[in-house]
Amino acid sequence: MFGKLPSDLTPTEDRPGLRVRGGTKYTTSQGDYVCGSCGAQDRANGDSDVKALVSDYTDNHGPAHRNGR
Ligand SMILES: [Zn+2]
């Protein structure tokens, strides 16, 4: 299922987590995650979308699952 994605940039179920790359003068910031607990995944481009992605991950996925959510 993940075989066709660029594995260098994309978290996999083997290595779940959140990844964010800051934008530069020439590129927009990028973020993506794979949740190791529920398998959800998402990605975003641009500062505001990446910020929303990080909030979504921290509020609902990853370590948040250990809080019973
Ligand atoms: Zn999750």
N, CA, C, O and the ligand as a Tripos MOL2 file, in Angstrom:
@<TRIPOS>MOLECULE
protein
  277   275    70     0     0
PROTEIN
NO_CHARGES

@<TRIPOS>ATOM
      1 N           0.8350   -1.2100    0.0000 N.3       1 MET1
      2 CA          0.0000    0.0000    0.0000 C.3       1 MET1
      3 C           0.8610    1.2490    0.0000 C.2       1 MET1
      4 O           0.4900    2.2550   -0.6040 O.2       1 MET1
      5 N           2.0130    1.1990    0.6720 N.am      2 PHE2
      6 CA          2.8640    2.3830    0.7150 C.3       2 PHE2
      7 C           4.0090    2.2800   -0.2940 C.2       2 PHE2
      8 O           4.8450    3.1800   -0.3830 O.2       2 PHE2
      9 N           4.0460    1.1810   -1.0560 N.am      3 GLY3
     10 CA          5.1900    0.9140   -1.8910 C.3       3 GLY3
     11 C           5.4390    1.9430   -2.9620 C.2       3 GLY3
     12 O           6.5780    2.1200   -3.3940 O.2       3 GLY3
     13 N           4.3960    2.6320   -3.4050 N.am      4 LYS4
     14 CA          4.5760    3.5640   -4.5060 C.3       4 LYS4
     15 C           4.8880    4.9830   -4.0400 C.2       4 LYS4
     16 O           5.1570    5.8600   -4.8600 O.2       4 LYS4
     17 N           4.8550    5.2070   -2.7640 N.am      5 LEU5
     18 CA          5.1440    6.5390   -2.2560 C.3       5 LEU5
     19 C           6.6520    6.7270   -2.1050 C.2       5 LEU5
     20 O           7.3780    5.7490   -1.9260 O.2       5 LEU5
     21 N           7.1300    7.9560   -2.1740 N.am      6 PRO6
     22 CA          8.5670    8.2120   -1.9680 C.3       6 PRO6
     23 C           8.9490    7.9430   -0.5260 C.2       6 PRO6
     24 O           8.6840    8.7600    0.3560 O.2       6 PRO6
     25 N           9.5700    6.7990   -0.2840 N.am      7 SER7
     26 CA          9.7660    6.3470    1.0800 C.3       7 SER7
     27 C          10.7050    7.2560    1.8740 C.2       7 SER7
     28 O          10.6550    7.2700    3.1040 O.2       7 SER7
     29 N          11.5470    8.0020    1.1940 N.am      8 ASP8
     30 CA         12.4490    8.8950    1.9110 C.3       8 ASP8
     31 C          11.7100    9.9950    2.6500 C.2       8 ASP8
     32 O          12.1790   10.4950    3.6730 O.2       8 ASP8
     33 N          10.5550   10.3670    2.1250 N.am      9 LEU9
     34 CA          9.8470   11.5120    2.6870 C.3       9 LEU9
     35 C           8.6010   11.1110    3.4570 C.2       9 LEU9
     36 O           7.9970   11.9360    4.1420 O.2       9 LEU9
     37 N           8.2220    9.8600    3.3460 N.am     10 THR10
     38 CA          6.9210    9.4780    3.8540 C.3      10 THR10
     39 C           7.0480    8.4950    5.0010 C.2      10 THR10
     40 O           7.6910    7.4540    4.8630 O.2      10 THR10
     41 N           6.4440    8.8160    6.1230 N.am     11 PRO11
     42 CA          6.4470    7.8350    7.2120 C.3      11 PRO11
     43 C           5.7290    6.5650    6.7750 C.2      11 PRO11
     44 O           4.8120    6.6250    5.9570 O.2      11 PRO11
     45 N           6.1180    5.4640    7.2890 N.am     12 THR12
     46 CA          5.4570    4.1990    6.9850 C.3      12 THR12
     47 C           4.9260    3.5990    8.2610 C.2      12 THR12
     48 O           5.1800    4.1040    9.3550 O.2      12 THR12
     49 N           4.1900    2.5230    8.1160 N.am     13 GLU13
     50 CA          3.6700    1.8660    9.3090 C.3      13 GLU13
     51 C           4.7930    1.2850   10.1460 C.2      13 GLU13
     52 O           4.6340    1.0720   11.3480 O.2      13 GLU13
     53 N           5.9280    1.0290    9.5130 N.am     14 ASP14
     54 CA          7.0780    0.5440   10.2720 C.3      14 ASP14
     55 C           7.7270    1.6510   11.0890 C.2      14 ASP14
     56 O           8.2700    1.4130   12.1670 O.2      14 ASP14
     57 N           7.6600    2.8460   10.5610 N.am     15 ARG15
     58 CA          8.2550    3.9850   11.2600 C.3      15 ARG15
     59 C           7.2400    5.1080   11.3220 C.2      15 ARG15
     60 O           7.3770    6.1020   10.6080 O.2      15 ARG15
     61 N           6.2290    4.9710   12.1560 N.am     16 PRO16
     62 CA          5.1820    5.9770   12.2150 C.3      16 PRO16
     63 C           5.6780    7.2580   12.8680 C.2      16 PRO16
     64 O           6.7140    7.2800   13.5330 O.2      16 PRO16
     65 N           4.9320    8.2970   12.6670 N.am     17 GLY17
     66 CA          5.2680    9.5390   13.3360 C.3      17 GLY17
     67 C           4.9650   10.7520   12.4790 C.2      17 GLY17
     68 O           4.4450   10.6550   11.3680 O.2      17 GLY17
     69 N           5.3060   11.8690   13.0300 N.am     18 LEU18
     70 CA          5.0510   13.1510   12.3890 C.3      18 LEU18
     71 C           6.3560   13.6940   11.8300 C.2      18 LEU18
     72 O           7.3940   13.6580   12.4910 O.2      18 LEU18
     73 N           6.2880   14.1940   10.6170 N.am     19 ARG19
     74 CA          7.4730   14.8120   10.0250 C.3      19 ARG19
     75 C           7.0930   16.1620    9.4700 C.2      19 ARG19
     76 O           6.0880   16.3060    8.7740 O.2      19 ARG19
     77 N           7.8920   17.1300    9.7820 N.am     20 VAL20
     78 CA          7.6520   18.4770    9.2810 C.3      20 VAL20
     79 C           8.9600   19.0210    8.7260 C.2      20 VAL20
     80 O          10.0140   18.9240    9.3540 O.2      20 VAL20
     81 N           8.8660   19.5840    7.5590 N.am     21 ARG21
     82 CA         10.0230   20.2540    6.9880 C.3      21 ARG21
     83 C           9.6810   21.7200    6.8060 C.2      21 ARG21
     84 O           8.7060   22.0610    6.1370 O.2      21 ARG21
     85 N          10.4720   22.5680    7.3930 N.am     22 GLY22
     86 CA         10.2090   23.9970    7.3230 C.3      22 GLY22
     87 C          10.3920   24.5310    5.9150 C.2      22 GLY22
     88 O          11.2320   24.0430    5.1590 O.2      22 GLY22
     89 N           9.6150   25.5210    5.5750 N.am     23 GLY23
     90 CA          9.7510   26.1310    4.2700 C.3      23 GLY23
     91 C          10.9560   27.0490    4.2150 C.2      23 GLY23
     92 O          11.4580   27.4980    5.2450 O.2      23 GLY23
     93 N          11.4090   27.3190    3.0220 N.am     24 THR24
     94 CA         12.4700   28.2890    2.8060 C.3      24 THR24
     95 C          11.9270   29.3810    1.9040 C.2      24 THR24
     96 O          10.7480   29.3930    1.5510 O.2      24 THR24
     97 N          12.7920   30.2790    1.5460 N.am     25 LYS25
     98 CA         12.4440   31.3210    0.5940 C.3      25 LYS25
     99 C          11.8840   30.7260   -0.7010 C.2      25 LYS25
    100 O          11.0650   31.3510   -1.3750 O.2      25 LYS25
    101 N          12.3260   29.5370   -1.0360 N.am     26 TYR26
    102 CA         11.9750   28.9490   -2.3290 C.3      26 TYR26
    103 C          10.9600   27.8220   -2.2510 C.2      26 TYR26
    104 O          10.3690   27.4430   -3.2620 O.2      26 TYR26
    105 N          10.7550   27.2840   -1.0540 N.am     27 THR27
    106 CA          9.8300   26.1640   -0.9380 C.3      27 THR27
    107 C           8.8380   26.4360    0.1760 C.2      27 THR27
    108 O           9.1120   27.2030    1.0990 O.2      27 THR27
    109 N           7.6870   25.8010    0.0770 N.am     28 THR28
    110 CA          6.7250   25.8830    1.1670 C.3      28 THR28
    111 C           7.0430   24.7900    2.1760 C.2      28 THR28
    112 O           7.6820   23.7900    1.8510 O.2      28 THR28
    113 N           6.5890   24.9980    3.3950 N.am     29 SER29
    114 CA          6.7840   23.9630    4.3980 C.3      29 SER29
    115 C           5.8900   22.7700    4.0670 C.2      29 SER29
    116 O           4.8370   22.9080    3.4440 O.2      29 SER29
    117 N           6.3430   21.6030    4.5010 N.am     30 GLN30
    118 CA          5.5980   20.3800    4.2440 C.3      30 GLN30
    119 C           5.5330   19.5650    5.5170 C.2      30 GLN30
    120 O           6.4640   19.5630    6.3220 O.2      30 GLN30
    121 N           4.4400   18.8830    5.6840 N.am     31 GLY31
    122 CA          4.3260   18.0020    6.8360 C.3      31 GLY31
    123 C           3.5430   16.7570    6.4770 C.2      31 GLY31
    124 O           2.6920   16.7870    5.5880 O.2      31 GLY31
    125 N           3.8220   15.6820    7.1520 N.am     32 ASP32
    126 CA          3.0100   14.4890    6.9980 C.3      32 ASP32
    127 C           3.1410   13.6200    8.2410 C.2      32 ASP32
    128 O           4.0930   13.7470    9.0120 O.2      32 ASP32
    129 N           2.1790   12.7490    8.4140 N.am     33 TYR33
    130 CA          2.2530   11.8170    9.5350 C.3      33 TYR33
    131 C           1.6150   10.4940    9.1740 C.2      33 TYR33
    132 O           0.7450   10.4030    8.3080 O.2      33 TYR33
    133 N           2.0800    9.4720    9.8710 N.am     34 VAL34
    134 CA          1.3670    8.2070    9.9460 C.3      34 VAL34
    135 C           1.2280    7.9000   11.4260 C.2      34 VAL34
    136 O           2.2160    7.8870   12.1600 O.2      34 VAL34
    137 N           0.0180    7.6570   11.8550 N.am     35 CYS35
    138 CA         -0.1860    7.3520   13.2630 C.3      35 CYS35
    139 C           0.0780    5.8750   13.5090 C.2      35 CYS35
    140 O          -0.5190    5.0140   12.8620 O.2      35 CYS35
    141 N           0.9740    5.5850   14.4460 N.am     36 GLY36
    142 CA          1.3000    4.2050   14.7470 C.3      36 GLY36
    143 C           0.2180    3.4870   15.5160 C.2      36 GLY36
    144 O           0.2300    2.2580   15.5930 O.2      36 GLY36
    145 N          -0.7190    4.2230   16.0870 N.am     37 SER37
    146 CA         -1.7420    3.6050   16.9120 C.3      37 SER37
    147 C          -2.9930    3.2520   16.1290 C.2      37 SER37
    148 O          -3.5500    2.1710   16.3200 O.2      37 SER37
    149 N          -3.4500    4.1400   15.2480 N.am     38 CYS38
    150 CA         -4.6840    3.8690   14.5140 C.3      38 CYS38
    151 C          -4.4670    3.7910   13.0140 C.2      38 CYS38
    152 O          -5.3890    3.4490   12.2750 O.2      38 CYS38
    153 N          -3.2570    4.1040   12.5500 N.am     39 GLY39
    154 CA         -2.9630    3.9580   11.1360 C.3      39 GLY39
    155 C          -3.3890    5.1290   10.2730 C.2      39 GLY39
    156 O          -3.2290    5.0900    9.0530 O.2      39 GLY39
    157 N          -3.9320    6.1750   10.8900 N.am     40 ALA40
    158 CA         -4.3350    7.3450   10.1160 C.3      40 ALA40
    159 C          -3.1140    8.0050    9.4940 C.2      40 ALA40
    160 O          -2.0200    7.9700   10.0560 O.2      40 ALA40
    161 N          -3.3120    8.6020    8.3340 N.am     41 GLN41
    162 CA         -2.2150    9.3390    7.7210 C.3      41 GLN41
    163 C          -2.7470   10.5590    7.0040 C.2      41 GLN41
    164 O          -3.8830   10.5900    6.5300 O.2      41 GLN41
    165 N          -1.8920   11.5620    6.9390 N.am     42 ASP42
    166 CA         -2.3030   12.8060    6.2950 C.3      42 ASP42
    167 C          -1.0450   13.5660    5.9150 C.2      42 ASP42
    168 O           0.0480   13.2700    6.4000 O.2      42 ASP42
    169 N          -1.2130   14.5460    5.0420 N.am     43 ARG43
    170 CA         -0.0830   15.3880    4.6850 C.3      43 ARG43
    171 C          -0.5870   16.7760    4.3470 C.2      43 ARG43
    172 O          -1.7630   16.9650    4.0350 O.2      43 ARG43
    173 N           0.3060   17.7400    4.4110 N.am     44 ALA44
    174 CA         -0.0990   19.1110    4.1660 C.3      44 ALA44
    175 C           1.0750   19.8980    3.6110 C.2      44 ALA44
    176 O           2.2370   19.5550    3.8290 O.2      44 ALA44
    177 N           0.7480   20.9570    2.8890 N.am     45 ASN45
    178 CA          1.7520   21.8740    2.3660 C.3      45 ASN45
    179 C           1.3620   23.2920    2.7380 C.2      45 ASN45
    180 O           0.1850   23.6500    2.7030 O.2      45 ASN45
    181 N           2.3430   24.0930    3.0900 N.am     46 GLY46
    182 CA          2.0840   25.4890    3.4320 C.3      46 GLY46
    183 C           1.9840   25.6800    4.9270 C.2      46 GLY46
    184 O           1.5100   24.7990    5.6440 O.2      46 GLY46
    185 N           2.4260   26.8200    5.3930 N.am     47 ASP47
    186 CA          2.5540   27.0520    6.8340 C.3      47 ASP47
    187 C           1.2770   26.7870    7.6120 C.2      47 ASP47
    188 O           1.3010   26.0750    8.6160 O.2      47 ASP47
    189 N           0.1550   27.3520    7.1610 N.am     48 SER48
    190 CA         -1.0630   27.2230    7.9600 C.3      48 SER48
    191 C          -1.5850   25.7950    7.9140 C.2      48 SER48
    192 O          -2.0670   25.2810    8.9240 O.2      48 SER48
    193 N          -1.4970   25.1490    6.7590 N.am     49 ASP49
    194 CA         -1.9660   23.7720    6.6650 C.3      49 ASP49
    195 C          -1.0840   22.8290    7.4770 C.2      49 ASP49
    196 O          -1.5850   21.9060    8.1180 O.2      49 ASP49
    197 N           0.2290   23.0610    7.4500 N.am     50 VAL50
    198 CA          1.1290   22.2280    8.2350 C.3      50 VAL50
    199 C           0.8590   22.4130    9.7170 C.2      50 VAL50
    200 O           0.8910   21.4530   10.4860 O.2      50 VAL50
    201 N           0.5940   23.6430   10.1130 N.am     51 LYS51
    202 CA          0.2870   23.9060   11.5220 C.3      51 LYS51
    203 C          -0.9650   23.1430   11.9440 C.2      51 LYS51
    204 O          -1.0160   22.5660   13.0310 O.2      51 LYS51
    205 N          -1.9650   23.1470   11.0830 N.am     52 ALA52
    206 CA         -3.1970   22.4100   11.3730 C.3      52 ALA52
    207 C          -2.9270   20.9090   11.4380 C.2      52 ALA52
    208 O          -3.5000   20.1980   12.2630 O.2      52 ALA52
    209 N          -2.0440   20.4380   10.5550 N.am     53 LEU53
    210 CA         -1.6970   19.0230   10.5510 C.3      53 LEU53
    211 C          -1.0230   18.6250   11.8640 C.2      53 LEU53
    212 O          -1.3370   17.5840   12.4390 O.2      53 LEU53
    213 N          -0.1000   19.4560   12.3300 N.am     54 VAL54
    214 CA          0.6090   19.1860   13.5850 C.3      54 VAL54
    215 C          -0.3800   19.1770   14.7460 C.2      54 VAL54
    216 O          -0.2990   18.3210   15.6270 O.2      54 VAL54
    217 N          -1.3140   20.1280   14.7490 N.am     55 SER55
    218 CA         -2.3150   20.1650   15.8190 C.3      55 SER55
    219 C          -3.1740   18.9180   15.7920 C.2      55 SER55
    220 O          -3.4590   18.3290   16.8350 O.2      55 SER55
    221 N          -3.5880   18.5160   14.5990 N.am     56 ASP56
    222 CA         -4.4120   17.3230   14.4640 C.3      56 ASP56
    223 C          -3.6780   16.1060   15.0170 C.2      56 ASP56
    224 O          -4.2500   15.3030   15.7530 O.2      56 ASP56
    225 N          -2.3940   15.9810   14.6480 N.am     57 TYR57
    226 CA         -1.6220   14.8220   15.1030 C.3      57 TYR57
    227 C          -1.4390   14.8490   16.6110 C.2      57 TYR57
    228 O          -1.6630   13.8430   17.2840 O.2      57 TYR57
    229 N          -1.0320   15.9960   17.1440 N.am     58 THR58
    230 CA         -0.7650   16.0450   18.5840 C.3      58 THR58
    231 C          -2.0500   15.9210   19.3980 C.2      58 THR58
    232 O          -2.0390   15.3610   20.4950 O.2      58 THR58
    233 N          -3.1660   16.4430   18.8630 N.am     59 ASP59
    234 CA         -4.4170   16.3900   19.6180 C.3      59 ASP59
    235 C          -5.0980   15.0260   19.5320 C.2      59 ASP59
    236 O          -5.7310   14.5830   20.4910 O.2      59 ASP59
    237 N          -4.9670   14.3630   18.3850 N.am     60 ASN60
    238 CA         -5.7860   13.1750   18.1480 C.3      60 ASN60
    239 C          -5.0030   11.8930   17.9120 C.2      60 ASN60
    240 O          -5.5760   10.8050   17.9740 O.2      60 ASN60
    241 N          -3.7070   11.9970   17.6430 N.am     61 HIS61
    242 CA         -2.9530   10.8100   17.2530 C.3      61 HIS61
    243 C          -1.6420   10.7440   18.0140 C.2      61 HIS61
    244 O          -1.3590   11.5580   18.8930 O.2      61 HIS61
    245 N          -0.8490    9.7390   17.6440 N.am     62 GLY62
    246 CA          0.4350    9.5840   18.2990 C.3      62 GLY62
    247 C           0.2670    9.4650   19.7960 C.2      62 GLY62
    248 O          -0.5290    8.6500   20.2630 O.2      62 GLY62
    249 N           1.0060   10.2690   20.5690 N.am     63 PRO63
    250 CA          0.9580   10.1830   22.0290 C.3      63 PRO63
    251 C          -0.4270   10.4140   22.6080 C.2      63 PRO63
    252 O          -0.7190    9.9580   23.7130 O.2      63 PRO63
    253 N          -1.2950   11.1260   21.8680 N.am     64 ALA64
    254 CA         -2.6240   11.4180   22.3940 C.3      64 ALA64
    255 C          -3.4350   10.1530   22.6220 C.2      64 ALA64
    256 O          -4.3200   10.1360   23.4780 O.2      64 ALA64
    257 N          -3.1480    9.0790   21.8630 N.am     65 HIS65
    258 CA         -3.8780    7.8360   22.0490 C.3      65 HIS65
    259 C          -3.6380    7.2610   23.4490 C.2      65 HIS65
    260 O          -4.4920    6.5630   23.9940 O.2      65 HIS65
    261 N          -2.4730    7.5600   24.0230 N.am     66 ARG66
    262 CA         -2.1810    7.0280   25.3430 C.3      66 ARG66
    263 C          -3.0090    7.6990   26.4310 C.2      66 ARG66
    264 O          -3.0850    7.2150   27.5600 O.2      66 ARG66
    265 N          -3.6250    8.8160   26.0750 N.am     67 ASN67
    266 CA         -4.4960    9.5030   27.0170 C.3      67 ASN67
    267 C          -5.9570    9.0550   26.8790 C.2      67 ASN67
    268 O          -6.8680    9.6740   27.4280 O.2      67 ASN67
    269 N          -6.1490    7.9900   26.1480 N.am     68 GLY68
    270 CA         -7.4800    7.4320   26.0460 C.3      68 GLY68
    271 C          -8.3090    8.0000   24.9210 C.2      68 GLY68
    272 O          -9.5220    7.7970   24.8920 O.2      68 GLY68
    273 N          -7.6820    8.7140   23.9820 N.am     69 ARG69
    274 CA         -8.4360    9.2910   22.8810 C.3      69 ARG69
    275 C          -8.2680    8.4920   21.6040 C.2      69 ARG69
    276 O          -8.8410    8.8460   20.5740 O.2      69 ARG69
    277 ZN         -4.2350    7.8260   15.5580 Zn       70 ZN70
@<TRIPOS>BOND
     1     1     2 1
     2     2     3 1
     3     3     4 2
     4     3     5 am
     5     5     6 1
     6     6     7 1
     7     7     8 2
     8     7     9 am
     9     9    10 1
    10    10    11 1
    11    11    12 2
    12    11    13 am
    13    13    14 1
    14    14    15 1
    15    15    16 2
    16    15    17 am
    17    17    18 1
    18    18    19 1
    19    19    20 2
    20    19    21 am
    21    21    22 1
    22    22    23 1
    23    23    24 2
    24    23    25 am
    25    25    26 1
    26    26    27 1
    27    27    28 2
    28    27    29 am
    29    29    30 1
    30    30    31 1
    31    31    32 2
    32    31    33 am
    33    33    34 1
    34    34    35 1
    35    35    36 2
    36    35    37 am
    37    37    38 1
    38    38    39 1
    39    39    40 2
    40    39    41 am
    41    41    42 1
    42    42    43 1
    43    43    44 2
    44    43    45 am
    45    45    46 1
    46    46    47 1
    47    47    48 2
    48    47    49 am
    49    49    50 1
    50    50    51 1
    51    51    52 2
    52    51    53 am
    53    53    54 1
    54    54    55 1
    55    55    56 2
    56    55    57 am
    57    57    58 1
    58    58    59 1
    59    59    60 2
    60    59    61 am
    61    61    62 1
    62    62    63 1
    63    63    64 2
    64    63    65 am
    65    65    66 1
    66    66    67 1
    67    67    68 2
    68    67    69 am
    69    69    70 1
    70    70    71 1
    71    71    72 2
    72    71    73 am
    73    73    74 1
    74    74    75 1
    75    75    76 2
    76    75    77 am
    77    77    78 1
    78    78    79 1
    79    79    80 2
    80    79    81 am
    81    81    82 1
    82    82    83 1
    83    83    84 2
    84    83    85 am
    85    85    86 1
    86    86    87 1
    87    87    88 2
    88    87    89 am
    89    89    90 1
    90    90    91 1
    91    91    92 2
    92    91    93 am
    93    93    94 1
    94    94    95 1
    95    95    96 2
    96    95    97 am
    97    97    98 1
    98    98    99 1
    99    99   100 2
   100    99   101 am
   101   101   102 1
   102   102   103 1
   103   103   104 2
   104   103   105 am
   105   105   106 1
   106   106   107 1
   107   107   108 2
   108   107   109 am
   109   109   110 1
   110   110   111 1
   111   111   112 2
   112   111   113 am
   113   113   114 1
   114   114   115 1
   115   115   116 2
   116   115   117 am
   117   117   118 1
   118   118   119 1
   119   119   120 2
   120   119   121 am
   121   121   122 1
   122   122   123 1
   123   123   124 2
   124   123   125 am
   125   125   126 1
   126   126   127 1
   127   127   128 2
   128   127   129 am
   129   129   130 1
   130   130   131 1
   131   131   132 2
   132   131   133 am
   133   133   134 1
   134   134   135 1
   135   135   136 2
   136   135   137 am
   137   137   138 1
   138   138   139 1
   139   139   140 2
   140   139   141 am
   141   141   142 1
   142   142   143 1
   143   143   144 2
   144   143   145 am
   145   145   146 1
   146   146   147 1
   147   147   148 2
   148   147   149 am
   149   149   150 1
   150   150   151 1
   151   151   152 2
   152   151   153 am
   153   153   154 1
   154   154   155 1
   155   155   156 2
   156   155   157 am
   157   157   158 1
   158   158   159 1
   159   159   160 2
   160   159   161 am
   161   161   162 1
   162   162   163 1
   163   163   164 2
   164   163   165 am
   165   165   166 1
   166   166   167 1
   167   167   168 2
   168   167   169 am
   169   169   170 1
   170   170   171 1
   171   171   172 2
   172   171   173 am
   173   173   174 1
   174   174   175 1
   175   175   176 2
   176   175   177 am
   177   177   178 1
   178   178   179 1
   179   179   180 2
   180   179   181 am
   181   181   182 1
   182   182   183 1
   183   183   184 2
   184   183   185 am
   185   185   186 1
   186   186   187 1
   187   187   188 2
   188   187   189 am
   189   189   190 1
   190   190   191 1
   191   191   192 2
   192   191   193 am
   193   193   194 1
   194   194   195 1
   195   195   196 2
   196   195   197 am
   197   197   198 1
   198   198   199 1
   199   199   200 2
   200   199   201 am
   201   201   202 1
   202   202   203 1
   203   203   204 2
   204   203   205 am
   205   205   206 1
   206   206   207 1
   207   207   208 2
   208   207   209 am
   209   209   210 1
   210   210   211 1
   211   211   212 2
   212   211   213 am
   213   213   214 1
   214   214   215 1
   215   215   216 2
   216   215   217 am
   217   217   218 1
   218   218   219 1
   219   219   220 2
   220   219   221 am
   221   221   222 1
   222   222   223 1
   223   223   224 2
   224   223   225 am
   225   225   226 1
   226   226   227 1
   227   227   228 2
   228   227   229 am
   229   229   230 1
   230   230   231 1
   231   231   232 2
   232   231   233 am
   233   233   234 1
   234   234   235 1
   235   235   236 2
   236   235   237 am
   237   237   238 1
   238   238   239 1
   239   239   240 2
   240   239   241 am
   241   241   242 1
   242   242   243 1
   243   243   244 2
   244   243   245 am
   245   245   246 1
   246   246   247 1
   247   247   248 2
   248   247   249 am
   249   249   250 1
   250   250   251 1
   251   251   252 2
   252   251   253 am
   253   253   254 1
   254   254   255 1
   255   255   256 2
   256   255   257 am
   257   257   258 1
   258   258   259 1
   259   259   260 2
   260   259   261 am
   261   261   262 1
   262   262   263 1
   263   263   264 2
   264   263   265 am
   265   265   266 1
   266   266   267 1
   267   267   268 2
   268   267   269 am
   269   269   270 1
   270   270   271 1
   271   271   272 2
   272   271   273 am
   273   273   274 1
   274   274   275 1
   275   275   276 2
@<TRIPOS>SUBSTRUCTURE
     1 MET1         2 RESIDUE 1 A MET
     2 PHE2         6 RESIDUE 1 A PHE
     3 GLY3        10 RESIDUE 1 A GLY
     4 LYS4        14 RESIDUE 1 A LYS
     5 LEU5        18 RESIDUE 1 A LEU
     6 PRO6        22 RESIDUE 1 A PRO
     7 SER7        26 RESIDUE 1 A SER
     8 ASP8        30 RESIDUE 1 A ASP
     9 LEU9        34 RESIDUE 1 A LEU
    10 THR10       38 RESIDUE 1 A THR
    11 PRO11       42 RESIDUE 1 A PRO
    12 THR12       46 RESIDUE 1 A THR
    13 GLU13       50 RESIDUE 1 A GLU
    14 ASP14       54 RESIDUE 1 A ASP
    15 ARG15       58 RESIDUE 1 A ARG
    16 PRO16       62 RESIDUE 1 A PRO
    17 GLY17       66 RESIDUE 1 A GLY
    18 LEU18       70 RESIDUE 1 A LEU
    19 ARG19       74 RESIDUE 1 A ARG
    20 VAL20       78 RESIDUE 1 A VAL
    21 ARG21       82 RESIDUE 1 A ARG
    22 GLY22       86 RESIDUE 1 A GLY
    23 GLY23       90 RESIDUE 1 A GLY
    24 THR24       94 RESIDUE 1 A THR
    25 LYS25       98 RESIDUE 1 A LYS
    26 TYR26      102 RESIDUE 1 A TYR
    27 THR27      106 RESIDUE 1 A THR
    28 THR28      110 RESIDUE 1 A THR
    29 SER29      114 RESIDUE 1 A SER
    30 GLN30      118 RESIDUE 1 A GLN
    31 GLY31      122 RESIDUE 1 A GLY
    32 ASP32      126 RESIDUE 1 A ASP
    33 TYR33      130 RESIDUE 1 A TYR
    34 VAL34      134 RESIDUE 1 A VAL
    35 CYS35      138 RESIDUE 1 A CYS
    36 GLY36      142 RESIDUE 1 A GLY
    37 SER37      146 RESIDUE 1 A SER
    38 CYS38      150 RESIDUE 1 A CYS
    39 GLY39      154 RESIDUE 1 A GLY
    40 ALA40      158 RESIDUE 1 A ALA
    41 GLN41      162 RESIDUE 1 A GLN
    42 ASP42      166 RESIDUE 1 A ASP
    43 ARG43      170 RESIDUE 1 A ARG
    44 ALA44      174 RESIDUE 1 A ALA
    45 ASN45      178 RESIDUE 1 A ASN
    46 GLY46      182 RESIDUE 1 A GLY
    47 ASP47      186 RESIDUE 1 A ASP
    48 SER48      190 RESIDUE 1 A SER
    49 ASP49      194 RESIDUE 1 A ASP
    50 VAL50      198 RESIDUE 1 A VAL
    51 LYS51      202 RESIDUE 1 A LYS
    52 ALA52      206 RESIDUE 1 A ALA
    53 LEU53      210 RESIDUE 1 A LEU
    54 VAL54      214 RESIDUE 1 A VAL
    55 SER55      218 RESIDUE 1 A SER
    56 ASP56      222 RESIDUE 1 A ASP
    57 TYR57      226 RESIDUE 1 A TYR
    58 THR58      230 RESIDUE 1 A THR
    59 ASP59      234 RESIDUE 1 A ASP
    60 ASN60      238 RESIDUE 1 A ASN
    61 HIS61      242 RESIDUE 1 A HIS
    62 GLY62      246 RESIDUE 1 A GLY
    63 PRO63      250 RESIDUE 1 A PRO
    64 ALA64      254 RESIDUE 1 A ALA
    65 HIS65      258 RESIDUE 1 A HIS
    66 ARG66      262 RESIDUE 1 A ARG
    67 ASN67      266 RESIDUE 1 A ASN
    68 GLY68      270 RESIDUE 1 A GLY
    69 ARG69      274 RESIDUE 1 A ARG
    70 ZN70       277 GROUP 0 **** ****
